[in-house]
Amino acid sequence: MSNEDKGFTLIELLVVIAIIGILSSIVLASLNTARDKGSDAKIKSQLAGLRASAEVYNDSNGNYGPAVSDECSSVFFVDTASGMDKYTTQANYPTGATLSCHTDGAAYAVSALLLSTSAGEAWCVDSTGASKQTPANLVDGEVSCQ
């Protein structure tokens, strides 16, 4: 048996390794995109639950909080009877989905940064029933997704 019949050449092995590397990078890039979209779905679901809890709070108390606040730790947003506390705890959201909570007693709005967008866009819900993507997170005093 000659030396040529015993196996693959170094060049053949390097070509196969390069092809496997290229295919792996394509698959991993797709997985990261899918992971971010999954995180966005969780954000939207959490904020939809918040909207329902806010209405439970409003039915019980006649308002969306006793005072104007731009903090997710205010009385309205941490109420346990309505379940609001589950939806305004930052730890319940994916890393990077920064929450922004605002109420003036008569209205509220909450937004969270989306992860699959590169422009810092957010998902917003408010007391008018809006549930939509906005160009940025809400700023202090905003109680509408506009």
A tleap script that builds the chain and sets N, CA, C and O, in Angstrom:
source leaprc.protein.ff14SB
mol = sequence {
  NMET SER ASN GLU ASP LYS GLY PHE THR LEU
  ILE GLU LEU LEU VAL VAL ILE ALA ILE ILE
  GLY ILE LEU SER SER ILE VAL LEU ALA SER
  LEU ASN THR ALA ARG ASP LYS GLY SER ASP
  ALA LYS ILE LYS SER GLN LEU ALA GLY LEU
  ARG ALA SER ALA GLU VAL TYR ASN ASP SER
  ASN GLY ASN TYR GLY PRO ALA VAL SER ASP
  GLU CYS SER SER VAL PHE PHE VAL ASP THR
  ALA SER GLY MET ASP LYS TYR THR THR GLN
  ALA ASN TYR PRO THR GLY ALA THR LEU SER
  CYS HIE THR ASP GLY ALA ALA TYR ALA VAL
  SER ALA LEU LEU LEU SER THR SER ALA GLY
  GLU ALA TRP CYS VAL ASP SER THR GLY ALA
  SER LYS GLN THR PRO ALA ASN LEU VAL ASP
  GLY GLU VAL SER CYS CGLN
}
set mol.1.N position { 0.843 -1.171 0.000 }
set mol.1.CA position { 0.000 0.000 0.000 }
set mol.1.C position { 0.891 1.239 0.000 }
set mol.1.O position { 1.827 1.348 0.792 }
set mol.2.N position { 0.590 2.153 -0.885 }
set mol.2.CA position { 1.413 3.360 -0.975 }
set mol.2.C position { 0.946 4.394 0.046 }
set mol.2.O position { -0.130 4.267 0.630 }
set mol.3.N position { 1.752 5.394 0.246 }
set mol.3.CA position { 1.480 6.445 1.205 }
set mol.3.C position { 0.255 7.269 0.809 }
set mol.3.O position { -0.381 7.856 1.684 }
set mol.4.N position { -0.097 7.333 -0.477 }
set mol.4.CA position { -1.216 8.131 -0.962 }
set mol.4.C position { -2.568 7.540 -0.583 }
set mol.4.O position { -3.554 8.277 -0.551 }
set mol.5.N position { -2.656 6.274 -0.302 }
set mol.5.CA position { -3.927 5.613 -0.040 }
set mol.5.C position { -4.336 5.644 1.432 }
set mol.5.O position { -5.403 5.126 1.761 }
set mol.6.N position { -3.557 6.212 2.312 }
set mol.6.CA position { -3.803 6.086 3.742 }
set mol.6.C position { -4.772 7.114 4.324 }
set mol.6.O position { -5.286 6.864 5.414 }
set mol.7.N position { -5.054 8.218 3.702 }
set mol.7.CA position { -5.955 9.186 4.313 }
set mol.7.C position { -6.055 10.469 3.520 }
set mol.7.O position { -5.685 10.546 2.348 }
set mol.8.N position { -6.577 11.482 4.212 }
set mol.8.CA position { -6.781 12.778 3.585 }
set mol.8.C position { -5.512 13.615 3.666 }
set mol.8.O position { -4.690 13.446 4.566 }
set mol.9.N position { -5.377 14.506 2.718 }
set mol.9.CA position { -4.237 15.424 2.762 }
set mol.9.C position { -4.556 16.566 3.719 }
set mol.9.O position { -5.712 16.777 4.085 }
set mol.10.N position { -3.551 17.277 4.107 }
set mol.10.CA position { -3.730 18.411 5.005 }
set mol.10.C position { -4.638 19.464 4.373 }
set mol.10.O position { -5.471 20.049 5.066 }
set mol.11.N position { -4.497 19.709 3.102 }
set mol.11.CA position { -5.327 20.693 2.392 }
set mol.11.C position { -6.796 20.281 2.447 }
set mol.11.O position { -7.659 21.120 2.705 }
set mol.12.N position { -7.088 19.016 2.211 }
set mol.12.CA position { -8.475 18.541 2.245 }
set mol.12.C position { -9.083 18.734 3.634 }
set mol.12.O position { -10.232 19.161 3.752 }
set mol.13.N position { -8.334 18.428 4.666 }
set mol.13.CA position { -8.827 18.611 6.030 }
set mol.13.C position { -9.075 20.085 6.346 }
set mol.13.O position { -10.079 20.419 6.974 }
set mol.14.N position { -8.187 20.955 5.926 }
set mol.14.CA position { -8.357 22.394 6.165 }
set mol.14.C position { -9.572 22.947 5.433 }
set mol.14.O position { -10.281 23.799 5.969 }
set mol.15.N position { -9.820 22.475 4.217 }
set mol.15.CA position { -10.993 22.923 3.460 }
set mol.15.C position { -12.272 22.501 4.177 }
set mol.15.O position { -13.201 23.300 4.298 }
set mol.16.N position { -12.332 21.272 4.650 }
set mol.16.CA position { -13.517 20.788 5.370 }
set mol.16.C position { -13.729 21.585 6.657 }
set mol.16.O position { -14.860 21.959 6.969 }
set mol.17.N position { -12.670 21.845 7.398 }
set mol.17.CA position { -12.781 22.631 8.632 }
set mol.17.C position { -13.263 24.046 8.325 }
set mol.17.O position { -14.081 24.585 9.070 }
set mol.18.N position { -12.783 24.650 7.258 }
set mol.18.CA position { -13.217 25.998 6.870 }
set mol.18.C position { -14.700 26.008 6.518 }
set mol.18.O position { -15.422 26.923 6.914 }
set mol.19.N position { -15.160 25.011 5.786 }
set mol.19.CA position { -16.580 24.930 5.410 }
set mol.19.C position { -17.449 24.779 6.658 }
set mol.19.O position { -18.486 25.433 6.773 }
set mol.20.N position { -17.037 23.930 7.584 }
set mol.20.CA position { -17.792 23.752 8.828 }
set mol.20.C position { -17.837 25.065 9.612 }
set mol.20.O position { -18.880 25.407 10.170 }
set mol.21.N position { -16.744 25.793 9.663 }
set mol.21.CA position { -16.702 27.080 10.357 }
set mol.21.C position { -17.647 28.098 9.747 }
set mol.21.O position { -18.337 28.815 10.471 }
set mol.22.N position { -17.686 28.167 8.428 }
set mol.22.CA position { -18.578 29.112 7.744 }
set mol.22.C position { -20.032 28.763 8.024 }
set mol.22.O position { -20.831 29.645 8.339 }
set mol.23.N position { -20.382 27.493 7.914 }
set mol.23.CA position { -21.759 27.068 8.184 }
set mol.23.C position { -22.149 27.330 9.638 }
set mol.23.O position { -23.283 27.725 9.907 }
set mol.24.N position { -21.238 27.119 10.566 }
set mol.24.CA position { -21.510 27.371 11.987 }
set mol.24.C position { -21.793 28.846 12.239 }
set mol.24.O position { -22.704 29.179 12.997 }
set mol.25.N position { -21.032 29.724 11.622 }
set mol.25.CA position { -21.245 31.159 11.836 }
set mol.25.C position { -22.598 31.598 11.296 }
set mol.25.O position { -23.240 32.466 11.888 }
set mol.26.N position { -23.043 31.025 10.193 }
set mol.26.CA position { -24.357 31.359 9.640 }
set mol.26.C position { -25.457 30.919 10.595 }
set mol.26.O position { -26.394 31.675 10.853 }
set mol.27.N position { -25.352 29.713 11.115 }
set mol.27.CA position { -26.364 29.186 12.037 }
set mol.27.C position { -26.397 30.001 13.324 }
set mol.27.O position { -27.477 30.326 13.816 }
set mol.28.N position { -25.239 30.333 13.875 }
set mol.28.CA position { -25.198 31.100 15.119 }
set mol.28.C position { -25.785 32.498 14.945 }
set mol.28.O position { -26.444 33.001 15.856 }
set mol.29.N position { -25.564 33.128 13.811 }
set mol.29.CA position { -26.146 34.448 13.554 }
set mol.29.C position { -27.666 34.357 13.526 }
set mol.29.O position { -28.347 35.237 14.051 }
set mol.30.N position { -28.196 33.318 12.926 }
set mol.30.CA position { -29.649 33.127 12.880 }
set mol.30.C position { -30.215 32.877 14.271 }
set mol.30.O position { -31.303 33.353 14.594 }
set mol.31.N position { -29.490 32.138 15.087 }
set mol.31.CA position { -29.960 31.855 16.443 }
set mol.31.C position { -30.029 33.119 17.285 }
set mol.31.O position { -30.965 33.279 18.067 }
set mol.32.N position { -29.065 34.021 17.147 }
set mol.32.CA position { -29.093 35.270 17.904 }
set mol.32.C position { -30.291 36.118 17.522 }
set mol.32.O position { -30.925 36.712 18.393 }
set mol.33.N position { -30.613 36.187 16.244 }
set mol.33.CA position { -31.782 36.937 15.790 }
set mol.33.C position { -33.050 36.335 16.368 }
set mol.33.O position { -33.923 37.060 16.845 }
set mol.34.N position { -33.156 35.021 16.329 }
set mol.34.CA position { -34.334 34.341 16.872 }
set mol.34.C position { -34.450 34.569 18.378 }
set mol.34.O position { -35.554 34.741 18.894 }
set mol.35.N position { -33.335 34.572 19.074 }
set mol.35.CA position { -33.340 34.792 20.523 }
set mol.35.C position { -33.849 36.201 20.845 }
set mol.35.O position { -34.647 36.373 21.766 }
set mol.36.N position { -33.398 37.200 20.101 }
set mol.36.CA position { -33.862 38.573 20.329 }
set mol.36.C position { -35.351 38.713 20.032 }
set mol.36.O position { -36.062 39.406 20.758 }
set mol.37.N position { -35.824 38.069 18.985 }
set mol.37.CA position { -37.255 38.124 18.670 }
set mol.37.C position { -38.077 37.431 19.754 }
set mol.37.O position { -39.181 37.873 20.070 }
set mol.38.N position { -37.551 36.356 20.320 }
set mol.38.CA position { -38.217 35.691 21.437 }
set mol.38.C position { -38.290 36.596 22.657 }
set mol.38.O position { -39.302 36.621 23.357 }
set mol.39.N position { -37.224 37.335 22.910 }
set mol.39.CA position { -37.216 38.291 24.020 }
set mol.39.C position { -38.234 39.398 23.786 }
set mol.39.O position { -38.915 39.820 24.720 }
set mol.40.N position { -38.343 39.869 22.556 }
set mol.40.CA position { -39.342 40.891 22.231 }
set mol.40.C position { -40.753 40.372 22.462 }
set mol.40.O position { -41.613 41.111 22.942 }
set mol.41.N position { -41.000 39.112 22.128 }
set mol.41.CA position { -42.323 38.517 22.354 }
set mol.41.C position { -42.637 38.483 23.848 }
set mol.41.O position { -43.776 38.722 24.248 }
set mol.42.N position { -41.636 38.188 24.672 }
set mol.42.CA position { -41.848 38.186 26.124 }
set mol.42.C position { -42.168 39.594 26.619 }
set mol.42.O position { -43.052 39.769 27.458 }
set mol.43.N position { -41.463 40.590 26.112 }
set mol.43.CA position { -41.715 41.980 26.507 }
set mol.43.C position { -43.151 42.367 26.177 }
set mol.43.O position { -43.852 42.936 27.013 }
set mol.44.N position { -43.585 42.060 24.967 }
set mol.44.CA position { -44.948 42.403 24.546 }
set mol.44.C position { -45.988 41.679 25.392 }
set mol.44.O position { -47.017 42.257 25.742 }
set mol.45.N position { -45.728 40.430 25.718 }
set mol.45.CA position { -46.644 39.648 26.545 }
set mol.45.C position { -46.722 40.214 27.964 }
set mol.45.O position { -47.811 40.334 28.525 }
set mol.46.N position { -45.581 40.558 28.541 }
set mol.46.CA position { -45.553 41.139 29.881 }
set mol.46.C position { -46.341 42.451 29.920 }
set mol.46.O position { -47.115 42.690 30.848 }
set mol.47.N position { -46.141 43.289 28.918 }
set mol.47.CA position { -46.834 44.581 28.908 }
set mol.47.C position { -48.331 44.421 28.656 }
set mol.47.O position { -49.120 45.238 29.130 }
set mol.48.N position { -48.737 43.388 27.923 }
set mol.48.CA position { -50.168 43.111 27.746 }
set mol.48.C position { -50.780 42.699 29.088 }
set mol.48.O position { -51.898 43.101 29.411 }
set mol.49.N position { -50.057 41.910 29.855 }
set mol.49.CA position { -50.524 41.536 31.189 }
set mol.49.C position { -50.606 42.738 32.113 }
set mol.49.O position { -51.525 42.843 32.926 }
set mol.50.N position { -49.647 43.645 31.989 }
set mol.50.CA position { -49.655 44.868 32.786 }
set mol.50.C position { -50.912 45.679 32.509 }
set mol.50.O position { -51.526 46.217 33.431 }
set mol.51.N position { -51.292 45.767 31.246 }
set mol.51.CA position { -52.484 46.541 30.880 }
set mol.51.C position { -53.721 45.994 31.586 }
set mol.51.O position { -54.540 46.765 32.087 }
set mol.52.N position { -53.865 44.663 31.630 }
set mol.52.CA position { -55.009 44.050 32.307 }
set mol.52.C position { -54.957 44.324 33.815 }
set mol.52.O position { -55.980 44.635 34.426 }
set mol.53.N position { -53.773 44.210 34.410 }
set mol.53.CA position { -53.631 44.471 35.846 }
set mol.53.C position { -53.911 45.934 36.177 }
set mol.53.O position { -54.469 46.234 37.233 }
set mol.54.N position { -53.534 46.835 35.294 }
set mol.54.CA position { -53.794 48.260 35.514 }
set mol.54.C position { -55.294 48.533 35.560 }
set mol.54.O position { -55.752 49.365 36.343 }
set mol.55.N position { -56.052 47.841 34.732 }
set mol.55.CA position { -57.508 48.024 34.741 }
set mol.55.C position { -58.125 47.443 36.008 }
set mol.55.O position { -59.097 47.992 36.527 }
set mol.56.N position { -57.577 46.344 36.510 }
set mol.56.CA position { -58.037 45.788 37.791 }
set mol.56.C position { -57.784 46.812 38.897 }
set mol.56.O position { -58.653 47.047 39.736 }
set mol.57.N position { -56.601 47.419 38.900 }
set mol.57.CA position { -56.270 48.445 39.890 }
set mol.57.C position { -57.241 49.620 39.772 }
set mol.57.O position { -57.754 50.106 40.780 }
set mol.58.N position { -57.490 50.071 38.557 }
set mol.58.CA position { -58.384 51.208 38.337 }
set mol.58.C position { -59.803 50.891 38.798 }
set mol.58.O position { -60.458 51.743 39.399 }
set mol.59.N position { -60.285 49.685 38.529 }
set mol.59.CA position { -61.629 49.303 38.978 }
set mol.59.C position { -61.725 49.312 40.499 }
set mol.59.O position { -62.763 49.678 41.050 }
set mol.60.N position { -60.665 48.917 41.177 }
set mol.60.CA position { -60.670 48.857 42.642 }
set mol.60.C position { -60.454 50.215 43.296 }
set mol.60.O position { -61.013 50.486 44.359 }
set mol.61.N position { -59.654 51.067 42.676 }
set mol.61.CA position { -59.248 52.323 43.312 }
set mol.61.C position { -59.780 53.584 42.644 }
set mol.61.O position { -59.696 54.666 43.226 }
set mol.62.N position { -60.317 53.471 41.453 }
set mol.62.CA position { -60.855 54.638 40.757 }
set mol.62.C position { -59.802 55.539 40.137 }
set mol.62.O position { -60.116 56.646 39.699 }
set mol.63.N position { -58.561 55.083 40.093 }
set mol.63.CA position { -57.495 55.886 39.489 }
set mol.63.C position { -56.342 54.974 39.096 }
set mol.63.O position { -56.368 53.768 39.340 }
set mol.64.N position { -55.336 55.576 38.485 }
set mol.64.CA position { -54.119 54.844 38.119 }
set mol.64.C position { -52.965 55.249 39.028 }
set mol.64.O position { -51.848 55.494 38.571 }
set mol.65.N position { -53.253 55.314 40.300 }
set mol.65.CA position { -52.236 55.683 41.279 }
set mol.65.C position { -52.612 56.965 41.983 }
set mol.65.O position { -53.241 57.841 41.391 }
set mol.66.N position { -52.229 57.084 43.251 }
set mol.66.CA position { -52.617 58.253 44.034 }
set mol.66.C position { -51.802 59.509 43.749 }
set mol.66.O position { -52.173 60.593 44.202 }
set mol.67.N position { -50.708 59.390 43.013 }
set mol.67.CA position { -49.845 60.554 42.794 }
set mol.67.C position { -49.144 60.456 41.444 }
set mol.67.O position { -49.021 59.379 40.862 }
set mol.68.N position { -48.692 61.601 40.967 }
set mol.68.CA position { -47.896 61.639 39.742 }
set mol.68.C position { -46.561 60.955 40.017 }
set mol.68.O position { -45.916 61.217 41.032 }
set mol.69.N position { -46.157 60.080 39.107 }
set mol.69.CA position { -44.886 59.383 39.308 }
set mol.69.C position { -44.280 58.961 37.982 }
set mol.69.O position { -44.988 58.616 37.036 }
set mol.70.N position { -42.966 58.996 37.932 }
set mol.70.CA position { -42.211 58.501 36.782 }
set mol.70.C position { -41.298 57.354 37.211 }
set mol.70.O position { -40.260 57.115 36.595 }
set mol.71.N position { -41.689 56.650 38.267 }
set mol.71.CA position { -40.893 55.547 38.805 }
set mol.71.C position { -41.693 54.250 38.771 }
set mol.71.O position { -42.882 54.243 39.091 }
set mol.72.N position { -41.049 53.161 38.386 }
set mol.72.CA position { -41.704 51.846 38.396 }
set mol.72.C position { -41.890 51.331 39.815 }
set mol.72.O position { -42.506 50.283 40.013 }
set mol.73.N position { -41.370 52.048 40.806 }
set mol.73.CA position { -41.503 51.634 42.201 }
set mol.73.C position { -42.596 52.405 42.937 }
set mol.73.O position { -42.706 52.285 44.157 }
set mol.74.N position { -43.408 53.196 42.228 }
set mol.74.CA position { -44.474 53.953 42.890 }
set mol.74.C position { -45.621 53.016 43.273 }
set mol.74.O position { -45.681 51.877 42.810 }
set mol.75.N position { -46.519 53.499 44.114 }
set mol.75.CA position { -47.617 52.704 44.672 }
set mol.75.C position { -48.408 51.974 43.589 }
set mol.75.O position { -48.673 50.779 43.725 }
set mol.76.N position { -48.780 52.652 42.545 }
set mol.76.CA position { -49.571 52.047 41.464 }
set mol.76.C position { -48.839 50.878 40.817 }
set mol.76.O position { -49.438 49.829 40.578 }
set mol.77.N position { -47.572 51.044 40.537 }
set mol.77.CA position { -46.827 50.036 39.787 }
set mol.77.C position { -46.371 48.839 40.625 }
set mol.77.O position { -45.993 47.813 40.060 }
set mol.78.N position { -46.396 48.943 41.947 }
set mol.78.CA position { -45.982 47.810 42.788 }
set mol.78.C position { -47.152 47.184 43.544 }
set mol.78.O position { -46.939 46.397 44.465 }
set mol.79.N position { -48.370 47.520 43.170 }
set mol.79.CA position { -49.554 46.977 43.831 }
set mol.79.C position { -49.630 45.460 43.642 }
set mol.79.O position { -49.586 44.964 42.516 }
set mol.80.N position { -49.745 44.732 44.752 }
set mol.80.CA position { -49.799 43.269 44.675 }
set mol.80.C position { -51.216 42.751 44.476 }
set mol.80.O position { -51.398 41.690 43.879 }
set mol.81.N position { -52.227 43.474 44.963 }
set mol.81.CA position { -53.615 43.009 44.838 }
set mol.81.C position { -54.038 42.904 43.375 }
set mol.81.O position { -54.755 41.975 43.001 }
set mol.82.N position { -53.600 43.844 42.553 }
set mol.82.CA position { -53.955 43.825 41.127 }
set mol.82.C position { -52.968 43.002 40.302 }
set mol.82.O position { -53.249 42.654 39.155 }
set mol.83.N position { -51.820 42.696 40.887 }
set mol.83.CA position { -50.788 41.951 40.164 }
set mol.83.C position { -49.825 42.831 39.390 }
set mol.83.O position { -48.993 42.325 38.637 }
set mol.84.N position { -49.926 44.140 39.565 }
set mol.84.CA position { -49.042 45.063 38.837 }
set mol.84.C position { -47.566 44.809 39.140 }
set mol.84.O position { -46.712 44.997 38.274 }
set mol.85.N position { -47.268 44.384 40.365 }
set mol.85.CA position { -45.871 44.188 40.761 }
set mol.85.C position { -45.146 43.175 39.877 }
set mol.85.O position { -43.940 43.298 39.662 }
set mol.86.N position { -45.862 42.182 39.367 }
set mol.86.CA position { -45.227 41.167 38.511 }
set mol.86.C position { -44.784 41.752 37.174 }
set mol.86.O position { -43.829 41.275 36.562 }
set mol.87.N position { -45.483 42.783 36.733 }
set mol.87.CA position { -45.227 43.334 35.402 }
set mol.87.C position { -44.315 44.553 35.403 }
set mol.87.O position { -43.917 45.027 34.339 }
set mol.88.N position { -43.982 45.065 36.577 }
set mol.88.CA position { -43.109 46.244 36.642 }
set mol.88.C position { -41.803 45.949 37.372 }
set mol.88.O position { -41.082 46.867 37.762 }
set mol.89.N position { -41.506 44.685 37.552 }
set mol.89.CA position { -40.236 44.278 38.154 }
set mol.89.C position { -39.237 44.032 37.031 }
set mol.89.O position { -39.443 43.149 36.198 }
set mol.90.N position { -38.168 44.799 37.006 }
set mol.90.CA position { -37.184 44.720 35.919 }
set mol.90.C position { -36.627 43.309 35.750 }
set mol.90.O position { -36.311 42.903 34.631 }
set mol.91.N position { -36.503 42.559 36.839 }
set mol.91.CA position { -35.944 41.203 36.777 }
set mol.91.C position { -36.825 40.244 35.975 }
set mol.91.O position { -36.350 39.196 35.537 }
set mol.92.N position { -38.094 40.585 35.777 }
set mol.92.CA position { -39.001 39.727 35.008 }
set mol.92.C position { -38.913 39.972 33.503 }
set mol.92.O position { -39.654 39.366 32.729 }
set mol.93.N position { -38.021 40.847 33.096 }
set mol.93.CA position { -37.852 41.172 31.679 }
set mol.93.C position { -36.469 40.714 31.223 }
set mol.93.O position { -35.560 40.571 32.040 }
set mol.94.N position { -36.310 40.485 29.924 }
set mol.94.CA position { -34.983 40.102 29.413 }
set mol.94.C position { -33.954 41.208 29.674 }
set mol.94.O position { -34.301 42.388 29.728 }
set mol.95.N position { -32.711 40.820 29.831 }
set mol.95.CA position { -31.631 41.782 30.031 }
set mol.95.C position { -31.578 42.751 28.850 }
set mol.95.O position { -31.544 42.329 27.694 }
set mol.96.N position { -31.571 44.041 29.145 }
set mol.96.CA position { -31.525 45.060 28.100 }
set mol.96.C position { -32.870 45.697 27.814 }
set mol.96.O position { -32.937 46.715 27.125 }
set mol.97.N position { -33.944 45.113 28.333 }
set mol.97.CA position { -35.293 45.645 28.099 }
set mol.97.C position { -35.638 46.626 29.212 }
set mol.97.O position { -36.431 46.303 30.097 }
set mol.98.N position { -35.062 47.802 29.176 }
set mol.98.CA position { -35.238 48.798 30.225 }
set mol.98.C position { -36.677 49.299 30.270 }
set mol.98.O position { -37.228 49.735 29.259 }
set mol.99.N position { -37.282 49.230 31.465 }
set mol.99.CA position { -38.661 49.682 31.663 }
set mol.99.C position { -38.719 51.178 31.931 }
set mol.99.O position { -37.800 51.756 32.511 }
set mol.100.N position { -39.812 51.793 31.500 }
set mol.100.CA position { -40.080 53.193 31.776 }
set mol.100.C position { -41.554 53.296 32.162 }
set mol.100.O position { -42.425 53.033 31.333 }
set mol.101.N position { -41.847 53.679 33.421 }
set mol.101.CA position { -43.215 53.690 33.953 }
set mol.101.C position { -43.630 55.118 34.318 }
set mol.101.O position { -42.866 55.857 34.940 }
set mol.102.N position { -44.854 55.496 33.922 }
set mol.102.CA position { -45.324 56.861 34.181 }
set mol.102.C position { -46.818 56.858 34.466 }
set mol.102.O position { -47.582 56.168 33.790 }
set mol.103.N position { -47.240 57.635 35.475 }
set mol.103.CA position { -48.656 57.810 35.779 }
set mol.103.C position { -48.885 59.232 36.280 }
set mol.103.O position { -48.011 59.846 36.892 }
set mol.104.N position { -50.084 59.736 36.002 }
set mol.104.CA position { -50.471 61.019 36.583 }
set mol.104.C position { -51.759 60.872 37.392 }
set mol.104.O position { -52.383 61.868 37.757 }
set mol.105.N position { -52.152 59.640 37.670 }
set mol.105.CA position { -53.364 59.359 38.426 }
set mol.105.C position { -54.561 59.118 37.527 }
set mol.105.O position { -55.370 58.231 37.801 }
set mol.106.N position { -54.688 59.893 36.456 }
set mol.106.CA position { -55.803 59.734 35.522 }
set mol.106.C position { -55.418 58.894 34.311 }
set mol.106.O position { -56.289 58.395 33.599 }
set mol.107.N position { -54.131 58.737 34.075 }
set mol.107.CA position { -53.649 57.967 32.920 }
set mol.107.C position { -52.278 57.387 33.263 }
set mol.107.O position { -51.612 57.840 34.194 }
set mol.108.N position { -51.874 56.382 32.499 }
set mol.108.CA position { -50.549 55.791 32.693 }
set mol.108.C position { -49.998 55.354 31.349 }
set mol.108.O position { -50.742 55.208 30.379 }
set mol.109.N position { -48.711 55.150 31.296 }
set mol.109.CA position { -48.045 54.549 30.132 }
set mol.109.C position { -46.784 53.854 30.631 }
set mol.109.O position { -46.093 54.349 31.522 }
set mol.110.N position { -46.498 52.696 30.037 }
set mol.110.CA position { -45.295 51.933 30.372 }
set mol.110.C position { -44.666 51.477 29.069 }
set mol.110.O position { -45.365 51.026 28.162 }
set mol.111.N position { -43.351 51.594 28.972 }
set mol.111.CA position { -42.654 51.109 27.779 }
set mol.111.C position { -41.414 50.331 28.195 }
set mol.111.O position { -40.899 50.485 29.303 }
set mol.112.N position { -40.950 49.492 27.275 }
set mol.112.CA position { -39.725 48.716 27.492 }
set mol.112.C position { -38.974 48.640 26.174 }
set mol.112.O position { -39.573 48.447 25.117 }
set mol.113.N position { -37.666 48.792 26.245 }
set mol.113.CA position { -36.843 48.724 25.036 }
set mol.113.C position { -36.916 47.337 24.414 }
set mol.113.O position { -36.852 46.327 25.116 }
set mol.114.N position { -37.052 47.297 23.088 }
set mol.114.CA position { -37.045 46.037 22.349 }
set mol.114.C position { -35.607 45.647 22.033 }
set mol.114.O position { -34.751 46.514 21.858 }
set mol.115.N position { -35.343 44.361 21.962 }
set mol.115.CA position { -33.975 43.894 21.750 }
set mol.115.C position { -33.650 43.613 20.292 }
set mol.115.O position { -32.477 43.615 19.919 }
set mol.116.N position { -34.660 43.371 19.455 }
set mol.116.CA position { -34.378 42.997 18.067 }
set mol.116.C position { -34.226 44.209 17.149 }
set mol.116.O position { -33.950 44.051 15.960 }
set mol.117.N position { -34.401 45.409 17.686 }
set mol.117.CA position { -34.237 46.609 16.874 }
set mol.117.C position { -32.919 47.275 17.240 }
set mol.117.O position { -32.492 47.229 18.394 }
set mol.118.N position { -32.291 47.879 16.279 }
set mol.118.CA position { -31.000 48.513 16.542 }
set mol.118.C position { -31.131 50.000 16.843 }
set mol.118.O position { -30.157 50.636 17.243 }
set mol.119.N position { -32.305 50.554 16.659 }
set mol.119.CA position { -32.483 51.993 16.801 }
set mol.119.C position { -33.011 52.405 18.173 }
set mol.119.O position { -33.404 53.558 18.346 }
set mol.120.N position { -33.032 51.501 19.157 }
set mol.120.CA position { -33.519 51.850 20.488 }
set mol.120.C position { -35.022 51.991 20.565 }
set mol.120.O position { -35.533 52.741 21.397 }
set mol.121.N position { -35.740 51.279 19.706 }
set mol.121.CA position { -37.198 51.354 19.721 }
set mol.121.C position { -37.750 50.599 20.925 }
set mol.121.O position { -37.083 49.731 21.488 }
set mol.122.N position { -38.987 50.944 21.313 }
set mol.122.CA position { -39.599 50.363 22.502 }
set mol.122.C position { -41.013 49.891 22.191 }
set mol.122.O position { -41.608 50.278 21.186 }
set mol.123.N position { -41.542 49.037 23.085 }
set mol.123.CA position { -42.947 48.633 23.019 }
set mol.123.C position { -43.650 49.373 24.136 }
set mol.123.O position { -43.154 49.406 25.263 }
set mol.124.N position { -44.793 49.966 23.848 }
set mol.124.CA position { -45.479 50.833 24.795 }
set mol.124.C position { -46.941 50.424 24.946 }
set mol.124.O position { -47.601 50.082 23.965 }
set mol.125.N position { -47.444 50.463 26.180 }
set mol.125.CA position { -48.873 50.298 26.456 }
set mol.125.C position { -49.303 51.475 27.318 }
set mol.125.O position { -48.514 52.009 28.096 }
set mol.126.N position { -50.574 51.877 27.170 }
set mol.126.CA position { -51.063 52.979 27.991 }
set mol.126.C position { -52.529 52.787 28.352 }
set mol.126.O position { -53.155 51.805 27.953 }
set mol.127.N position { -53.069 53.735 29.112 }
set mol.127.CA position { -54.430 53.631 29.624 }
set mol.127.C position { -55.498 53.824 28.558 }
set mol.127.O position { -56.671 53.567 28.829 }
set mol.128.N position { -55.143 54.260 27.369 }
set mol.128.CA position { -56.128 54.387 26.288 }
set mol.128.C position { -56.315 53.074 25.544 }
set mol.128.O position { -57.176 52.973 24.669 }
set mol.129.N position { -55.517 52.069 25.882 }
set mol.129.CA position { -55.594 50.776 25.206 }
set mol.129.C position { -54.540 50.596 24.135 }
set mol.129.O position { -54.479 49.547 23.494 }
set mol.130.N position { -53.714 51.602 23.935 }
set mol.130.CA position { -52.661 51.499 22.918 }
set mol.130.C position { -51.651 50.427 23.310 }
set mol.130.O position { -51.318 50.266 24.484 }
set mol.131.N position { -51.181 49.714 22.325 }
set mol.131.CA position { -50.132 48.708 22.502 }
set mol.131.C position { -49.357 48.709 21.199 }
set mol.131.O position { -49.757 48.067 20.227 }
set mol.132.N position { -48.233 49.440 21.182 }
set mol.132.CA position { -47.550 49.625 19.901 }
set mol.132.C position { -46.068 49.911 20.080 }
set mol.132.O position { -45.586 50.200 21.175 }
set mol.133.N position { -45.375 49.819 18.967 }
set mol.133.CA position { -43.949 50.120 18.936 }
set mol.133.C position { -43.773 51.627 18.826 }
set mol.133.O position { -44.471 52.292 18.062 }
set mol.134.N position { -42.830 52.156 19.600 }
set mol.134.CA position { -42.536 53.582 19.572 }
set mol.134.C position { -41.055 53.784 19.243 }
set mol.134.O position { -40.254 52.868 19.430 }
set mol.135.N position { -40.683 54.964 18.757 }
set mol.135.CA position { -39.296 55.199 18.348 }
set mol.135.C position { -38.288 55.149 19.497 }
set mol.135.O position { -37.098 54.934 19.267 }
set mol.136.N position { -38.758 55.348 20.738 }
set mol.136.CA position { -37.856 55.351 21.895 }
set mol.136.C position { -38.659 55.065 23.156 }
set mol.136.O position { -39.890 55.064 23.129 }
set mol.137.N position { -37.963 54.823 24.255 }
set mol.137.CA position { -38.617 54.654 25.548 }
set mol.137.C position { -39.280 55.973 25.939 }
set mol.137.O position { -38.854 57.037 25.490 }
set mol.138.N position { -40.310 55.910 26.765 }
set mol.138.CA position { -40.993 57.111 27.231 }
set mol.138.C position { -40.067 57.954 28.101 }
set mol.138.O position { -39.143 57.438 28.728 }
set mol.139.N position { -40.329 59.247 28.126 }
set mol.139.CA position { -39.571 60.151 28.994 }
set mol.139.C position { -40.474 60.606 30.130 }
set mol.139.O position { -41.685 60.393 30.079 }
set mol.140.N position { -39.903 61.226 31.152 }
set mol.140.CA position { -40.665 61.663 32.318 }
set mol.140.C position { -41.879 62.488 31.915 }
set mol.140.O position { -41.801 63.371 31.061 }
set mol.141.N position { -43.001 62.177 32.554 }
set mol.141.CA position { -44.233 62.922 32.322 }
set mol.141.C position { -45.103 62.393 31.204 }
set mol.141.O position { -46.261 62.796 31.098 }
set mol.142.N position { -44.596 61.515 30.373 }
set mol.142.CA position { -45.398 60.972 29.269 }
set mol.142.C position { -46.332 59.887 29.794 }
set mol.142.O position { -45.877 58.897 30.366 }
set mol.143.N position { -47.638 60.072 29.600 }
set mol.143.CA position { -48.615 59.072 30.020 }
set mol.143.C position { -49.433 58.578 28.828 }
set mol.143.O position { -50.574 58.140 28.976 }
set mol.144.N position { -48.830 58.658 27.657 }
set mol.144.CA position { -49.477 58.188 26.433 }
set mol.144.C position { -48.409 57.680 25.474 }
set mol.144.O position { -47.307 58.223 25.399 }
set mol.145.N position { -48.760 56.625 24.743 }
set mol.145.CA position { -47.826 56.094 23.740 }
set mol.145.C position { -47.812 56.955 22.485 }
set mol.145.O position { -46.923 56.799 21.647 }
set mol.146.N position { -48.780 57.863 22.336 }
set mol.146.CA position { -48.910 58.808 21.213 }
set mol.146.C position { -49.031 58.080 19.911 }
set mol.146.O position { -49.148 58.711 18.860 }
savepdb mol mol.pdb
quit
